[in-house]
């Protein structure tokens, strides 16, 4: 009798899995097919898939572009799901293609460039050649931290300012936390704390939305609060809110300091309760874009947010289920024909409709490589939670 009950429960469980709104197996099968096309159209590793030009042709970049690590990272996500040596080989090839950026001290984006491909690759394969490259990269990144200012410098210049820091920079800290653990050098850890605390103090408004760019004086006082990619200095640029949410969720994971958890939850609540967030939960490129609802959506912000929420929901609290369900809705929308490409179209990217830099008239309503990366990461996180049965009502 007990055996029949177990069998019945097994089938009910399978049914519940089959009925979930996002079919992870199907989405990864599609991603693998679509990215086979991407690999074929990029036979050598000098041109990195990035986005699509206004004329519809592929817009490729070189390894020094801030997004060069995302393609390799996405290949690792597909390998993680398929465990196929074909994807491992492709991921290794596109990971090593970024290796020379370990010496690049001219950018703050080494978290994206190095940690997305090498970090995932090391987590999945323990390839012993990766950590030295990553540690050199972390050292290069840390040269951009001036203790007198107390933040990692993002760009070398913005308008008339010499020490601009963008909210996106929170995404580099996960890489430095890894480096601190791996090397035993507490300096990397201390940089994360100081940068995150000063960002919390100066980038965030009372409603927990974030400025995009805060410019600092040499003594660490604030010179100006601005935007580069948002609609206005005082607006809430959608991807910036997503970067901050992801960044402070990682801060809590790595430190267990409840102030970061509280901050991540405040950011999530600002985002999810915003009256301009559409019903499908894919935001306009800026929550305060001037012509809403006639503004482009940003699938990349939704993918980053979904991934962050699928971690944040694991830390409990009264809104945990809301975070989970909101993330699932985002994944459901992204996986629908409204945002997901047809096979062989979209220059072989998975998602359509992201916005890179609207004020700069660059990458407006195109596929962008990092939208795919965070979408695949979110699917993996969703699947892990779903299999554990967390939040199933
Ligand atoms: N600067 C990184 C981004 O566009 O989100």
Boltz pocket constraint, residues with backbone or C-beta under 6 A from the ligand:
constraints:
  - pocket:
      binder: B
      contacts: [[A, 168], [A, 229], [A, 239], [A, 356]]
      max_distance: 6.0
